[in-house]
Amino acid sequence: MDNKHKFDLQYFLTDASFKNWAKGLNKNDITYWNNWIQSHPEYLETVENAKSIVTGINFNQNYPSSDKVNNALSEILPKLDIDSSTNKKTKKLRSLNSVIFTSAAAVLLVLISYTSFAYFTNQSTTIHKTNFGEIIDLKLPDGTSVVLNGNSEISYENDNPRLLHLKGEAYFKVKPIPSTNAKFWVVTNDLKVEVLGTQFHVNTRKQKTNVVLDEGSIHLEFKNGEVTKMIPGEMVSFSNDSEKLVHKKVDIKTPYALWRGGTYAFNEIPLEDVMLNLESTYGLEVEYSSDSLKQIPISGGIPNQNLKICISAIEKATGTRIINKGNILRVQENPIY
């Protein structure tokens, strides 16, 4: 966040990180906004107003168009008689935040009409979503730990937090419940992971799901009803679209989920495969000036939470030049090397 943003009520209401703070859902967001508020006390009243609205109504992202909002304001503002000569003195005494909140209340009436259905259908659902390049640590109500990679999302019904839906990439350390042997499920577009208590990595990028098991044992249930059992050190890759299944032994020393600590680790991995991680985590596209660049091998660790630093590290490791323009990374030969 920076001074380019207009920190009004509407900004806070549409900021996913702020809503997590208001609902107490994400410890990283909670820490960030607590520090931000201390540094920006002038926005305290607006922040409190926004928090009250967020905790009262669960907004979805389908807000009405600006035309509809403006029409609502044009109908309500005249009734407030803001420009009336008899109220000029009162108007001068009115604080800026009061005007903002009054106007926002009018907008809120419009928003309610468009979000009431989401309020009734989503108030029992918890969603955690990361931004590009963001990694968060979560603790679910049952004690299960989840590390959610950038550009990813998990969701679950509040009355059944052990049935979780995943989009993107996450690492799970499921807490067993011996007294009831309660199972834990992770559902993706391709399959369902069934566990009692274990540690595993799930990646749903590129129209398929990869599962790597570190500890314990798990069952994978596919949409056709087939079930596969996994043991530590195995990887299963499956695409529901192509129905292609790969089940193989892998080196468990290979840090498939080392991104949890903010670093990618590669061991003689082609540049093309490395760049796939950036495409998924940052929502980018990668282009190459020649196909030969795709096969340049990379070994070592690369920071993954700062795109600029990540690109610089890859350039040095491969002797290439990577130009970031919009949402496209252009990989080309560096004449210096």
N, C-alpha and C positions, 0 to 999 in steps of 0.2 A: 504494500500500500504506500502511496506517496501523495504529494500535494496536487497531482493532476486529477485526483478523484474529488468529486463533490460529495462530502460526507453529510448528506441529508438523510431523512427518514427512509426514503425509497431505496437509497444505496444499501443501508443496513438490512432492510427487509429482503433484498435480493442476493445478499452475499452468503454463500453456503457456509463459509467458515464462521461468520458471525452467528448464524442460526445454530450451529453446533455449540458455540459458546453459550448462547442464551438457554439452550436445552441441557447443557452440561454433558454433551455426548462425546467429546473428543478432548483428551487432556492437552494435546498440543495446541488446539484452537483455544482452549480455556486459558492456558498460559500466555499465549500470544495476545489475546484481547484484554486480559487483565493488565498486562504491561502497556498495551496501547492506550487504554483508558487512563492510566496513571500519567502518561505522557501527553494526553490530549483532554484535559479536564473541561475544556470549553465545549466539548460535545457530550458531556455527561447526561444532560437532560434528554437530548435526542436519542442517545444510546438506551436510556431507561425506557423511553416511549417505545422504541423499536423492540426491546426485549419483552415488554408487556404484550405487544401484538404477536410476536413470534411464539411465545409460550401459550398464548390463548388460542391460536389458530395455526394448523399445520399447512403452510402454503405449498403448492406444487409449483413447477416452473412455467406453467401455461397461463401467464398473465394476459389480461385483455390488451388489445392494441392501444397505442397512445391516443388514437382518435377517440376511442370509447372513454378513456380516462379524461381527456380534455372536454368531451361532451358533458360528462358528469360534473366536472368542475364548473363549466359554464352555466349549468343549471343551479348549482348550489352556491357559488360565490356571490351572485347578486342578492341572494337571500341573506347573506351575512352582512350586506350593506357596508362593505369595507370602506367605500369612498364617500359615504354620506357625510355631509358637512356637519351634521349634528354629532357625528361620532369621530370627528377628526382628532379631538383631544384624546379620546380613548384609544384611537388607532396609534397615536404617538407613544402612548404608554405601554402598548402591547408589545411583549418581547417577540423577537424573531422566531424563537422556537415555538411560541404559542401559535403564531400564524402558520408555521410549517405543520404543526400537529393538527390544527383545525382543517387545513387543506388536505392533509394526509387522511384524516378521518373520512372525508368525502370520497377520496380514492379508495379507502378501505371498504366502503359500502359496495363499490363496484367490484373490488377484488373478491369480497365474500360471495357475491352472486356467482362468480366463476370458479370458486375454490371450495364451495360447501361440500360438493360431492367428494373431493379429495380429502376433506376434513373427516368425513365419516368413514371413508374406506382406508385412510392411511394413518389415522391416529393411533392404531395399534401396531404399526410397523416402524422399526428403527432402520435407518439407512446411514451407512458411513461411506463417504466418497472422497477420493483424493484428487487433487489437482495434478497437472503435469509436473513430473519430477518430485512430487511430494511423497514421503513415506511416513506412515503413522503406526504407532503401537496401540493396540486395543485390548481391553480386557472385557470379555463378554460376561453377562450376568451369571453364567454357570462356572466361571473361573477360567474358561478357555482363553488362551492368548492368541491374538491374530496380528501379524504384521502385514499391512496392506501397502502394496507398491503403488507407484504413481499411475494416474489415469485408471484407477480401479474402483470397484464398488462392491460392498456386501450389504445384504439386507436380510432381516428376519422378523417374524412376528414376535411381539413382546411376550406372548404367552408360550412361545416355543422357540427359545433362542438357540436350541441345538439342531434346528433345521435351517440352514443358512444358504442363501443364493449368492453366487460369486460371478462378477464380471471383471476380467483383468487378471491380476496375479496376487497371490497371498501365501503366507507361510503360517501353518497352524500348529499349535501345541495344545491338543485337546486334553482337558482335565477329565480323568475317569471318575465315575460315580459308582464305586463298588457296591454300595447298598442296594442300588436298583439296576445296575448294569445298563444304565440309560445310554442309548446310542447317540452318536453325533453324525449329522449328514451335511455334506457340502454338495450343492446342486449347481451344475453348469448347463450350458446348452447341449453338451455332448453326453454327459453321464452324471451319476450320483456316487459320491464317495461315502461309504458307511464305515464308521469306526466306533470303538469304545473309549480308547485313550491312546494317543500316539502323536508322532510328529511327522508332518509331511508338507510337501510343496505342491501348489496347484497353479498352473498357468493356462489361461483360457484365450491367449492371443492367437491371431492368425487362423480363425475359423476351426480351431481344434483345441483339445484339452490335454495338457501334459501333467502327469502326476508322478512325483518322485517320493518314495517312502524312506524316511530316515530311521524311524523306530517303530516297534510294534507290528501290527498287521492290519490291513484294511481290505474291504471288499468294494469292487467297482461294479455298479449296476448300470447296464446300457439300456437305451430306450427300447431295444428289441427284446428285453427280458433276460439276456445273458448276464452272467456274473463272473467276474475274474477276481481271484485273490492275489494280493501282493504281499511280499515279504521285504524286509529292509534291503536296500541296495538295488531295487528294481525301479524301472520307469515304464509307465504305460502312456502311450499317446494314441488318442482316438478322435476322429472327426465324424460327427453325425451326418454331415453332408456327403462325404466321400465313403463313409463306412470303413475307412482304413484304420486298422488296429496294429499297433506296434507294442510288443511286450518284451522287454529285454533287461538284462543285467547291466548295471552301470557302476562306475567307480564311486562309492559313497564319499570318498575324499574330495570328489569334484564338488565345489561349492555352488550348487545350482541356485541356492537362495542367499548367496553372499550379499546380494543387493540390500538385505535387511540392515547391514551395517553401513550403508551408504557407498558401497563400492562394487563395481563389476569386476569379476576375476576371470581371465581368459588364459587358456593354455593351447597355443597354436591353433586358434580359432580364425577362420577366414573373416576378413573385414565385412563381407556382406552379412554374415551371421551376427557380428557385433552390432552393426548398424540397425538390425532388426529390433534390438533392445531399445534404441533411441526412438525408433518409429513408434513403438508401442507405449513407452513411458511418457514421451513428450508430444504424441500426436502429430508426428512429422512424416514427410515423404523423403526418400533418399534417391538421388540420381547419380549416375557415374559417367564420367567422360569417356571411359573405356571399360570393357568387361574384365580386362586383366586386373584392374584395381580391386575387384570383388574378392579375389583369391589371396590378397596379401595377408599373411598370418599375423596374429596379435597374441602376445603373452604378457601376463602381468595384471595389476590392478588399476582400475580407472574410476575416479570419483563419479558418482551418478546423480547427485542432487543439485548440481549446478551445470546447466547445459554448456555454458561457455567454457568452463574448465574441462568438462568431459570432451568436448570437441578438440580443444587444444592438446589434451593428452593423447587422443587418437591420432591427431596429425603428427605428433612427435614420434609415436610408436610405429607409424606406417610410412612416414616420409611423404605424406599427401597434403593437399590443401583442401579444406572443407569450407565452403561458402554457405552461410546461413542467410537465406533470403525468404522472408515470409515463413511459410510452413514447409519449405523445401531445403534440404541439405544437398548441396552440389559437391561431390567428391571428384577431385581432379589431381593430376600430377603436380608436384611442387618442383619448379625448375631449380630451386636452390639445392635439392638433393641430387 
